Amino acid sequence: MRINKLKFQFALGRAGLTQAELAEKIHMSRGNLSTIVNGKSCQPKTMFKIADGLGVDVTELLEG
């Protein structure tokens, strides 16, 4: 699964979080989150974890 970077940035702004704050909130390293946001594919459970941290449905973050 891949994150759409623009959709991610929009959701991040709506949540009022920085990328570093989200990483801390979901117990993920900032580097790993950054790598995923910048195009690396991730496991579905990771995508759900990110979506949950942002308070959005996972479909709002998916590429495509």
PDB file of N, CA, C, O and CB in Angstrom:
ATOM      1  N   MET A   1       0.845  -1.176   0.000  1.00  0.00           N
ATOM      2  CA  MET A   1       0.000   0.000   0.000  1.00  0.00           C
ATOM      3  C   MET A   1       0.891   1.239   0.000  1.00  0.00           C
ATOM      4  O   MET A   1       1.941   1.275   0.641  1.00  0.00           O
ATOM      5  CB  MET A   1      -0.962  -0.002   1.221  1.00  0.00           C
ATOM      6  N   ARG A   2       0.443   2.244  -0.732  1.00  0.00           N
ATOM      7  CA  ARG A   2       1.194   3.495  -0.789  1.00  0.00           C
ATOM      8  C   ARG A   2       0.308   4.674  -0.383  1.00  0.00           C
ATOM      9  O   ARG A   2      -0.881   4.726  -0.696  1.00  0.00           O
ATOM     10  CB  ARG A   2       1.764   3.716  -2.202  1.00  0.00           C
ATOM     11  N   ILE A   3       0.924   5.602   0.315  1.00  0.00           N
ATOM     12  CA  ILE A   3       0.246   6.821   0.746  1.00  0.00           C
ATOM     13  C   ILE A   3       0.337   7.863  -0.358  1.00  0.00           C
ATOM     14  O   ILE A   3       1.382   8.024  -0.988  1.00  0.00           O
ATOM     15  CB  ILE A   3       0.858   7.365   2.065  1.00  0.00           C
ATOM     16  N   ASN A   4      -0.757   8.564  -0.586  1.00  0.00           N
ATOM     17  CA  ASN A   4      -0.753   9.718  -1.466  1.00  0.00           C
ATOM     18  C   ASN A   4      -0.235  10.882  -0.629  1.00  0.00           C
ATOM     19  O   ASN A   4      -0.869  11.273   0.352  1.00  0.00           O
ATOM     20  CB  ASN A   4      -2.192  10.012  -2.072  1.00  0.00           C
ATOM     21  N   LYS A   5       0.903  11.433  -1.005  1.00  0.00           N
ATOM     22  CA  LYS A   5       1.566  12.452  -0.188  1.00  0.00           C
ATOM     23  C   LYS A   5       0.688  13.695   0.013  1.00  0.00           C
ATOM     24  O   LYS A   5       0.638  14.242   1.114  1.00  0.00           O
ATOM     25  CB  LYS A   5       2.889  12.855  -0.836  1.00  0.00           C
ATOM     26  N   LEU A   6       0.005  14.136  -1.030  1.00  0.00           N
ATOM     27  CA  LEU A   6      -0.837  15.317  -0.918  1.00  0.00           C
ATOM     28  C   LEU A   6      -2.012  15.068   0.034  1.00  0.00           C
ATOM     29  O   LEU A   6      -2.334  15.918   0.864  1.00  0.00           O
ATOM     30  CB  LEU A   6      -1.351  15.731  -2.300  1.00  0.00           C
ATOM     31  N   LYS A   7      -2.640  13.912  -0.090  1.00  0.00           N
ATOM     32  CA  LYS A   7      -3.747  13.559   0.809  1.00  0.00           C
ATOM     33  C   LYS A   7      -3.253  13.458   2.245  1.00  0.00           C
ATOM     34  O   LYS A   7      -3.940  13.871   3.179  1.00  0.00           O
ATOM     35  CB  LYS A   7      -4.400  12.227   0.377  1.00  0.00           C
ATOM     36  N   PHE A   8      -2.044  12.901   2.415  1.00  0.00           N
ATOM     37  CA  PHE A   8      -1.457  12.779   3.747  1.00  0.00           C
ATOM     38  C   PHE A   8      -1.229  14.161   4.363  1.00  0.00           C
ATOM     39  O   PHE A   8      -1.589  14.401   5.515  1.00  0.00           O
ATOM     40  CB  PHE A   8      -0.130  11.995   3.683  1.00  0.00           C
ATOM     41  N   GLN A   9      -0.626  15.067   3.586  1.00  0.00           N
ATOM     42  CA  GLN A   9      -0.339  16.409   4.100  1.00  0.00           C
ATOM     43  C   GLN A   9      -1.629  17.134   4.486  1.00  0.00           C
ATOM     44  O   GLN A   9      -1.669  17.841   5.493  1.00  0.00           O
ATOM     45  CB  GLN A   9       0.437  17.230   3.054  1.00  0.00           C
ATOM     46  N   PHE A  10      -2.678  16.961   3.688  1.00  0.00           N
ATOM     47  CA  PHE A  10      -3.973  17.574   3.990  1.00  0.00           C
ATOM     48  C   PHE A  10      -4.535  17.027   5.304  1.00  0.00           C
ATOM     49  O   PHE A  10      -4.988  17.790   6.157  1.00  0.00           O
ATOM     50  CB  PHE A  10      -4.971  17.325   2.837  1.00  0.00           C
ATOM     51  N   ALA A  11      -4.502  15.701   5.462  1.00  0.00           N
ATOM     52  CA  ALA A  11      -5.011  15.067   6.689  1.00  0.00           C
ATOM     53  C   ALA A  11      -4.175  15.474   7.901  1.00  0.00           C
ATOM     54  O   ALA A  11      -4.707  15.673   8.993  1.00  0.00           O
ATOM     55  CB  ALA A  11      -5.013  13.531   6.544  1.00  0.00           C
ATOM     56  N   LEU A  12      -2.884  15.595   7.703  1.00  0.00           N
ATOM     57  CA  LEU A  12      -1.981  16.000   8.787  1.00  0.00           C
ATOM     58  C   LEU A  12      -2.328  17.411   9.251  1.00  0.00           C
ATOM     59  O   LEU A  12      -2.380  17.683  10.451  1.00  0.00           O
ATOM     60  CB  LEU A  12      -0.498  15.931   8.326  1.00  0.00           C
ATOM     61  N   GLY A  13      -2.564  18.303   8.295  1.00  0.00           N
ATOM     62  CA  GLY A  13      -2.945  19.678   8.630  1.00  0.00           C
ATOM     63  C   GLY A  13      -4.285  19.735   9.348  1.00  0.00           C
ATOM     64  O   GLY A  13      -4.441  20.470  10.323  1.00  0.00           O
ATOM     65  N   ARG A  14      -5.250  18.962   8.868  1.00  0.00           N
ATOM     66  CA  ARG A  14      -6.571  18.932   9.523  1.00  0.00           C
ATOM     67  C   ARG A  14      -6.454  18.414  10.953  1.00  0.00           C
ATOM     68  O   ARG A  14      -7.180  18.859  11.842  1.00  0.00           O
ATOM     69  CB  ARG A  14      -7.557  18.050   8.722  1.00  0.00           C
ATOM     70  N   ALA A  15      -5.539  17.474  11.168  1.00  0.00           N
ATOM     71  CA  ALA A  15      -5.355  16.910  12.507  1.00  0.00           C
ATOM     72  C   ALA A  15      -4.577  17.861  13.425  1.00  0.00           C
ATOM     73  O   ALA A  15      -4.530  17.664  14.639  1.00  0.00           O
ATOM     74  CB  ALA A  15      -4.628  15.568  12.414  1.00  0.00           C
ATOM     75  N   GLY A  16      -3.971  18.887  12.832  1.00  0.00           N
ATOM     76  CA  GLY A  16      -3.208  19.851  13.625  1.00  0.00           C
ATOM     77  C   GLY A  16      -1.912  19.272  14.167  1.00  0.00           C
ATOM     78  O   GLY A  16      -1.450  19.648  15.244  1.00  0.00           O
ATOM     79  N   LEU A  17      -1.332  18.350  13.406  1.00  0.00           N
ATOM     80  CA  LEU A  17      -0.100  17.687  13.841  1.00  0.00           C
ATOM     81  C   LEU A  17       1.037  17.953  12.874  1.00  0.00           C
ATOM     82  O   LEU A  17       0.821  18.233  11.695  1.00  0.00           O
ATOM     83  CB  LEU A  17      -0.322  16.185  13.980  1.00  0.00           C
ATOM     84  N   THR A  18       2.245  17.862  13.390  1.00  0.00           N
ATOM     85  CA  THR A  18       3.410  17.819  12.516  1.00  0.00           C
ATOM     86  C   THR A  18       3.700  16.343  12.245  1.00  0.00           C
ATOM     87  O   THR A  18       3.173  15.460  12.920  1.00  0.00           O
ATOM     88  CB  THR A  18       4.661  18.556  13.160  1.00  0.00           C
ATOM     89  N   GLN A  19       4.533  16.098  11.263  1.00  0.00           N
ATOM     90  CA  GLN A  19       4.874  14.720  10.962  1.00  0.00           C
ATOM     91  C   GLN A  19       5.579  14.071  12.157  1.00  0.00           C
ATOM     92  O   GLN A  19       5.358  12.895  12.448  1.00  0.00           O
ATOM     93  CB  GLN A  19       5.760  14.649   9.708  1.00  0.00           C
ATOM     94  N   ALA A  20       6.412  14.827  12.836  1.00  0.00           N
ATOM     95  CA  ALA A  20       7.113  14.308  14.015  1.00  0.00           C
ATOM     96  C   ALA A  20       6.122  13.977  15.140  1.00  0.00           C
ATOM     97  O   ALA A  20       6.273  12.961  15.819  1.00  0.00           O
ATOM     98  CB  ALA A  20       8.159  15.333  14.510  1.00  0.00           C
ATOM     99  N   GLU A  21       5.121  14.825  15.335  1.00  0.00           N
ATOM    100  CA  GLU A  21       4.117  14.570  16.370  1.00  0.00           C
ATOM    101  C   GLU A  21       3.300  13.325  16.046  1.00  0.00           C
ATOM    102  O   GLU A  21       2.994  12.526  16.931  1.00  0.00           O
ATOM    103  CB  GLU A  21       3.189  15.781  16.525  1.00  0.00           C
ATOM    104  N   LEU A  22       2.948  13.165  14.768  1.00  0.00           N
ATOM    105  CA  LEU A  22       2.211  11.966  14.363  1.00  0.00           C
ATOM    106  C   LEU A  22       3.056  10.724  14.603  1.00  0.00           C
ATOM    107  O   LEU A  22       2.557   9.729  15.129  1.00  0.00           O
ATOM    108  CB  LEU A  22       1.796  12.053  12.880  1.00  0.00           C
ATOM    109  N   ALA A  23       4.318  10.770  14.228  1.00  0.00           N
ATOM    110  CA  ALA A  23       5.200   9.617  14.415  1.00  0.00           C
ATOM    111  C   ALA A  23       5.245   9.222  15.894  1.00  0.00           C
ATOM    112  O   ALA A  23       5.169   8.040  16.229  1.00  0.00           O
ATOM    113  CB  ALA A  23       6.628   9.931  13.895  1.00  0.00           C
ATOM    114  N   GLU A  24       5.366  10.203  16.759  1.00  0.00           N
ATOM    115  CA  GLU A  24       5.391   9.927  18.197  1.00  0.00           C
ATOM    116  C   GLU A  24       4.052   9.341  18.666  1.00  0.00           C
ATOM    117  O   GLU A  24       4.016   8.389  19.445  1.00  0.00           O
ATOM    118  CB  GLU A  24       5.713  11.217  18.984  1.00  0.00           C
ATOM    119  N   LYS A  25       2.971   9.922  18.181  1.00  0.00           N
ATOM    120  CA  LYS A  25       1.629   9.485  18.575  1.00  0.00           C
ATOM    121  C   LYS A  25       1.369   8.027  18.206  1.00  0.00           C
ATOM    122  O   LYS A  25       0.725   7.302  18.964  1.00  0.00           O
ATOM    123  CB  LYS A  25       0.579  10.374  17.925  1.00  0.00           C
ATOM    124  N   ILE A  26       1.864   7.594  17.049  1.00  0.00           N
ATOM    125  CA  ILE A  26       1.603   6.232  16.590  1.00  0.00           C
ATOM    126  C   ILE A  26       2.772   5.286  16.858  1.00  0.00           C
ATOM    127  O   ILE A  26       2.793   4.152  16.380  1.00  0.00           O
ATOM    128  CB  ILE A  26       1.288   6.242  15.112  1.00  0.00           C
ATOM    129  N   HIS A  27       3.733   5.768  17.622  1.00  0.00           N
ATOM    130  CA  HIS A  27       4.887   4.943  18.034  1.00  0.00           C
ATOM    131  C   HIS A  27       5.653   4.399  16.831  1.00  0.00           C
ATOM    132  O   HIS A  27       5.898   3.198  16.718  1.00  0.00           O
ATOM    133  CB  HIS A  27       4.420   3.777  18.918  1.00  0.00           C
ATOM    134  N   MET A  28       6.023   5.315  15.938  1.00  0.00           N
ATOM    135  CA  MET A  28       6.794   4.970  14.751  1.00  0.00           C
ATOM    136  C   MET A  28       7.946   5.962  14.666  1.00  0.00           C
ATOM    137  O   MET A  28       7.806   7.116  15.069  1.00  0.00           O
ATOM    138  CB  MET A  28       5.906   4.996  13.445  1.00  0.00           C
ATOM    139  N   SER A  29       9.070   5.520  14.149  1.00  0.00           N
ATOM    140  CA  SER A  29      10.181   6.459  14.022  1.00  0.00           C
ATOM    141  C   SER A  29       9.845   7.504  12.963  1.00  0.00           C
ATOM    142  O   SER A  29       9.135   7.220  11.998  1.00  0.00           O
ATOM    143  CB  SER A  29      11.495   5.716  13.662  1.00  0.00           C
ATOM    144  N   ARG A  30      10.364   8.713  13.154  1.00  0.00           N
ATOM    145  CA  ARG A  30      10.131   9.781  12.182  1.00  0.00           C
ATOM    146  C   ARG A  30      10.694   9.393  10.821  1.00  0.00           C
ATOM    147  O   ARG A  30      10.100   9.697   9.786  1.00  0.00           O
ATOM    148  CB  ARG A  30      10.761  11.102  12.664  1.00  0.00           C
ATOM    149  N   GLY A  31      11.826   8.729  10.826  1.00  0.00           N
ATOM    150  CA  GLY A  31      12.456   8.312   9.583  1.00  0.00           C
ATOM    151  C   GLY A  31      11.612   7.317   8.817  1.00  0.00           C
ATOM    152  O   GLY A  31      11.477   7.420   7.597  1.00  0.00           O
ATOM    153  N   ASN A  32      11.042   6.356   9.523  1.00  0.00           N
ATOM    154  CA  ASN A  32      10.206   5.354   8.878  1.00  0.00           C
ATOM    155  C   ASN A  32       8.948   6.002   8.309  1.00  0.00           C
ATOM    156  O   ASN A  32       8.558   5.700   7.181  1.00  0.00           O
ATOM    157  CB  ASN A  32       9.835   4.240   9.870  1.00  0.00           C
ATOM    158  N   LEU A  33       8.312   6.879   9.065  1.00  0.00           N
ATOM    159  CA  LEU A  33       7.120   7.561   8.588  1.00  0.00           C
ATOM    160  C   LEU A  33       7.462   8.399   7.360  1.00  0.00           C
ATOM    161  O   LEU A  33       6.718   8.392   6.380  1.00  0.00           O
ATOM    162  CB  LEU A  33       6.513   8.441   9.698  1.00  0.00           C
ATOM    163  N   SER A  34       8.563   9.110   7.405  1.00  0.00           N
ATOM    164  CA  SER A  34       8.982   9.936   6.282  1.00  0.00           C
ATOM    165  C   SER A  34       9.216   9.102   5.021  1.00  0.00           C
ATOM    166  O   SER A  34       8.833   9.504   3.923  1.00  0.00           O
ATOM    167  CB  SER A  34      10.246  10.701   6.642  1.00  0.00           C
ATOM    168  N   THR A  35       9.833   7.961   5.186  1.00  0.00           N
ATOM    169  CA  THR A  35      10.082   7.067   4.054  1.00  0.00           C
ATOM    170  C   THR A  35       8.774   6.608   3.426  1.00  0.00           C
ATOM    171  O   THR A  35       8.656   6.562   2.202  1.00  0.00           O
ATOM    172  CB  THR A  35      10.906   5.854   4.499  1.00  0.00           C
ATOM    173  N   ILE A  36       7.809   6.274   4.241  1.00  0.00           N
ATOM    174  CA  ILE A  36       6.498   5.829   3.745  1.00  0.00           C
ATOM    175  C   ILE A  36       5.786   6.978   3.032  1.00  0.00           C
ATOM    176  O   ILE A  36       5.223   6.793   1.953  1.00  0.00           O
ATOM    177  CB  ILE A  36       5.621   5.294   4.911  1.00  0.00           C
ATOM    178  N   VAL A  37       5.814   8.155   3.637  1.00  0.00           N
ATOM    179  CA  VAL A  37       5.147   9.319   3.050  1.00  0.00           C
ATOM    180  C   VAL A  37       5.788   9.687   1.708  1.00  0.00           C
ATOM    181  O   VAL A  37       5.110  10.182   0.808  1.00  0.00           O
ATOM    182  CB  VAL A  37       5.206  10.523   4.020  1.00  0.00           C
ATOM    183  N   ASN A  38       7.067   9.448   1.580  1.00  0.00           N
ATOM    184  CA  ASN A  38       7.779   9.798   0.360  1.00  0.00           C
ATOM    185  C   ASN A  38       7.775   8.694  -0.692  1.00  0.00           C
ATOM    186  O   ASN A  38       8.594   8.710  -1.611  1.00  0.00           O
ATOM    187  CB  ASN A  38       9.186  10.153   0.693  1.00  0.00           C
ATOM    188  N   GLY A  39       6.854   7.731  -0.564  1.00  0.00           N
ATOM    189  CA  GLY A  39       6.651   6.797  -1.659  1.00  0.00           C
ATOM    190  C   GLY A  39       6.926   5.335  -1.427  1.00  0.00           C
ATOM    191  O   GLY A  39       6.607   4.513  -2.287  1.00  0.00           O
ATOM    192  N   LYS A  40       7.509   4.976  -0.297  1.00  0.00           N
ATOM    193  CA  LYS A  40       7.762   3.560  -0.049  1.00  0.00           C
ATOM    194  C   LYS A  40       6.455   2.860   0.321  1.00  0.00           C
ATOM    195  O   LYS A  40       5.640   3.391   1.075  1.00  0.00           O
ATOM    196  CB  LYS A  40       8.817   3.376   1.073  1.00  0.00           C
ATOM    197  N   SER A  41       6.278   1.680  -0.216  1.00  0.00           N
ATOM    198  CA  SER A  41       5.099   0.881   0.091  1.00  0.00           C
ATOM    199  C   SER A  41       5.164   0.398   1.545  1.00  0.00           C
ATOM    200  O   SER A  41       6.248   0.196   2.094  1.00  0.00           O
ATOM    201  CB  SER A  41       4.986  -0.322  -0.883  1.00  0.00           C
ATOM    202  N   CYS A  42       4.006   0.220   2.150  1.00  0.00           N
ATOM    203  CA  CYS A  42       3.973  -0.276   3.528  1.00  0.00           C
ATOM    204  C   CYS A  42       2.899  -1.341   3.674  1.00  0.00           C
ATOM    205  O   CYS A  42       2.044  -1.501   2.803  1.00  0.00           O
ATOM    206  CB  CYS A  42       3.722   0.879   4.521  1.00  0.00           C
ATOM    207  N   GLN A  43       2.951  -2.049   4.758  1.00  0.00           N
ATOM    208  CA  GLN A  43       1.974  -3.087   5.074  1.00  0.00           C
ATOM    209  C   GLN A  43       0.627  -2.442   5.406  1.00  0.00           C
ATOM    210  O   GLN A  43       0.588  -1.319   5.909  1.00  0.00           O
ATOM    211  CB  GLN A  43       2.466  -3.966   6.254  1.00  0.00           C
ATOM    212  N   PRO A  44      -0.478  -3.143   5.130  1.00  0.00           N
ATOM    213  CA  PRO A  44      -1.799  -2.602   5.465  1.00  0.00           C
ATOM    214  C   PRO A  44      -1.920  -2.192   6.933  1.00  0.00           C
ATOM    215  O   PRO A  44      -2.520  -1.159   7.231  1.00  0.00           O
ATOM    216  CB  PRO A  44      -2.868  -3.623   5.139  1.00  0.00           C
ATOM    217  N   LYS A  45      -1.360  -2.981   7.854  1.00  0.00           N
ATOM    218  CA  LYS A  45      -1.490  -2.629   9.274  1.00  0.00           C
ATOM    219  C   LYS A  45      -0.812  -1.296   9.579  1.00  0.00           C
ATOM    220  O   LYS A  45      -1.264  -0.552  10.449  1.00  0.00           O
ATOM    221  CB  LYS A  45      -0.890  -3.734  10.157  1.00  0.00           C
ATOM    222  N   THR A  46       0.275  -0.993   8.862  1.00  0.00           N
ATOM    223  CA  THR A  46       0.958   0.284   9.053  1.00  0.00           C
ATOM    224  C   THR A  46       0.114   1.423   8.514  1.00  0.00           C
ATOM    225  O   THR A  46       0.027   2.485   9.132  1.00  0.00           O
ATOM    226  CB  THR A  46       2.331   0.273   8.371  1.00  0.00           C
ATOM    227  N   MET A  47      -0.503   1.208   7.370  1.00  0.00           N
ATOM    228  CA  MET A  47      -1.371   2.230   6.780  1.00  0.00           C
ATOM    229  C   MET A  47      -2.555   2.514   7.710  1.00  0.00           C
ATOM    230  O   MET A  47      -2.931   3.672   7.894  1.00  0.00           O
ATOM    231  CB  MET A  47      -1.875   1.780   5.381  1.00  0.00           C
ATOM    232  N   PHE A  48      -3.138   1.478   8.289  1.00  0.00           N
ATOM    233  CA  PHE A  48      -4.246   1.669   9.219  1.00  0.00           C
ATOM    234  C   PHE A  48      -3.794   2.412  10.470  1.00  0.00           C
ATOM    235  O   PHE A  48      -4.540   3.223  11.019  1.00  0.00           O
ATOM    236  CB  PHE A  48      -4.855   0.322   9.601  1.00  0.00           C
ATOM    237  N   LYS A  49      -2.581   2.139  10.916  1.00  0.00           N
ATOM    238  CA  LYS A  49      -2.023   2.808  12.089  1.00  0.00           C
ATOM    239  C   LYS A  49      -1.862   4.313  11.828  1.00  0.00           C
ATOM    240  O   LYS A  49      -2.176   5.138  12.686  1.00  0.00           O
ATOM    241  CB  LYS A  49      -0.663   2.179  12.470  1.00  0.00           C
ATOM    242  N   ILE A  50      -1.374   4.649  10.645  1.00  0.00           N
ATOM    243  CA  ILE A  50      -1.205   6.054  10.270  1.00  0.00           C
ATOM    244  C   ILE A  50      -2.565   6.738  10.162  1.00  0.00           C
ATOM    245  O   ILE A  50      -2.757   7.833  10.691  1.00  0.00           O
ATOM    246  CB  ILE A  50      -0.435   6.174   8.933  1.00  0.00           C
ATOM    247  N   ALA A  51      -3.500   6.096   9.483  1.00  0.00           N
ATOM    248  CA  ALA A  51      -4.841   6.668   9.327  1.00  0.00           C
ATOM    249  C   ALA A  51      -5.502   6.882  10.680  1.00  0.00           C
ATOM    250  O   ALA A  51      -6.126   7.917  10.913  1.00  0.00           O
ATOM    251  CB  ALA A  51      -5.715   5.761   8.453  1.00  0.00           C
ATOM    252  N   ASP A  52      -5.367   5.903  11.574  1.00  0.00           N
ATOM    253  CA  ASP A  52      -5.953   6.013  12.905  1.00  0.00           C
ATOM    254  C   ASP A  52      -5.344   7.195  13.661  1.00  0.00           C
ATOM    255  O   ASP A  52      -6.057   7.933  14.342  1.00  0.00           O
ATOM    256  CB  ASP A  52      -5.746   4.705  13.695  1.00  0.00           C
ATOM    257  N   GLY A  53      -4.042   7.372  13.542  1.00  0.00           N
ATOM    258  CA  GLY A  53      -3.365   8.492  14.204  1.00  0.00           C
ATOM    259  C   GLY A  53      -3.828   9.839  13.695  1.00  0.00           C
ATOM    260  O   GLY A  53      -3.813  10.832  14.423  1.00  0.00           O
ATOM    261  N   LEU A  54      -4.246   9.867  12.425  1.00  0.00           N
ATOM    262  CA  LEU A  54      -4.739  11.107  11.826  1.00  0.00           C
ATOM    263  C   LEU A  54      -6.247  11.284  12.003  1.00  0.00           C
ATOM    264  O   LEU A  54      -6.796  12.350  11.724  1.00  0.00           O
ATOM    265  CB  LEU A  54      -4.393  11.138  10.350  1.00  0.00           C
ATOM    266  N   GLY A  55      -6.904  10.227  12.469  1.00  0.00           N
ATOM    267  CA  GLY A  55      -8.350  10.288  12.661  1.00  0.00           C
ATOM    268  C   GLY A  55      -9.129  10.271  11.357  1.00  0.00           C
ATOM    269  O   GLY A  55     -10.199  10.870  11.255  1.00  0.00           O
ATOM    270  N   VAL A  56      -8.581   9.572  10.350  1.00  0.00           N
ATOM    271  CA  VAL A  56      -9.253   9.474   9.047  1.00  0.00           C
ATOM    272  C   VAL A  56      -9.409   8.018   8.653  1.00  0.00           C
ATOM    273  O   VAL A  56      -8.762   7.134   9.215  1.00  0.00           O
ATOM    274  CB  VAL A  56      -8.468  10.242   7.958  1.00  0.00           C
ATOM    275  N   ASP A  57     -10.273   7.782   7.683  1.00  0.00           N
ATOM    276  CA  ASP A  57     -10.408   6.443   7.116  1.00  0.00           C
ATOM    277  C   ASP A  57      -9.201   6.192   6.208  1.00  0.00           C
ATOM    278  O   ASP A  57      -8.725   7.100   5.527  1.00  0.00           O
ATOM    279  CB  ASP A  57     -11.763   6.289   6.322  1.00  0.00           C
ATOM    280  N   VAL A  58      -8.725   4.975   6.208  1.00  0.00           N
ATOM    281  CA  VAL A  58      -7.535   4.644   5.436  1.00  0.00           C
ATOM    282  C   VAL A  58      -7.696   4.974   3.947  1.00  0.00           C
ATOM    283  O   VAL A  58      -6.717   5.296   3.273  1.00  0.00           O
ATOM    284  CB  VAL A  58      -7.208   3.174   5.604  1.00  0.00           C
ATOM    285  N   THR A  59      -8.917   4.896   3.442  1.00  0.00           N
ATOM    286  CA  THR A  59      -9.152   5.186   2.029  1.00  0.00           C
ATOM    287  C   THR A  59      -8.851   6.645   1.679  1.00  0.00           C
ATOM    288  O   THR A  59      -8.627   6.971   0.514  1.00  0.00           O
ATOM    289  CB  THR A  59     -10.592   4.858   1.665  1.00  0.00           C
ATOM    290  N   GLU A  60      -8.845   7.520   2.683  1.00  0.00           N
ATOM    291  CA  GLU A  60      -8.536   8.923   2.448  1.00  0.00           C
ATOM    292  C   GLU A  60      -7.054   9.166   2.199  1.00  0.00           C
ATOM    293  O   GLU A  60      -6.669  10.254   1.771  1.00  0.00           O
ATOM    294  CB  GLU A  60      -8.991   9.747   3.618  1.00  0.00           C
ATOM    295  N   LEU A  61      -6.229   8.174   2.459  1.00  0.00           N
ATOM    296  CA  LEU A  61      -4.783   8.341   2.316  1.00  0.00           C
ATOM    297  C   LEU A  61      -4.179   7.565   1.152  1.00  0.00           C
ATOM    298  O   LEU A  61      -3.028   7.790   0.777  1.00  0.00           O
ATOM    299  CB  LEU A  61      -4.110   7.925   3.579  1.00  0.00           C
ATOM    300  N   LEU A  62      -4.947   6.667   0.593  1.00  0.00           N
ATOM    301  CA  LEU A  62      -4.396   5.771  -0.411  1.00  0.00           C
ATOM    302  C   LEU A  62      -4.059   6.462  -1.719  1.00  0.00           C
ATOM    303  O   LEU A  62      -4.747   7.381  -2.161  1.00  0.00           O
ATOM    304  CB  LEU A  62      -5.352   4.666  -0.673  1.00  0.00           C
ATOM    305  N   GLU A  63      -2.987   5.993  -2.316  1.00  0.00           N
ATOM    306  CA  GLU A  63      -2.568   6.440  -3.643  1.00  0.00           C
ATOM    307  C   GLU A  63      -3.594   5.944  -4.659  1.00  0.00           C
ATOM    308  O   GLU A  63      -4.123   4.840  -4.528  1.00  0.00           O
ATOM    309  CB  GLU A  63      -1.127   5.922  -3.994  1.00  0.00           C
ATOM    310  N   GLY A  64      -3.865   6.754  -5.655  1.00  0.00           N
ATOM    311  CA  GLY A  64      -4.711   6.305  -6.753  1.00  0.00           C
ATOM    312  C   GLY A  64      -6.148   6.667  -6.679  1.00  0.00           C
ATOM    313  O   GLY A  64      -6.919   6.320  -7.573  1.00  0.00           O
TER     314      GLY A  64
END
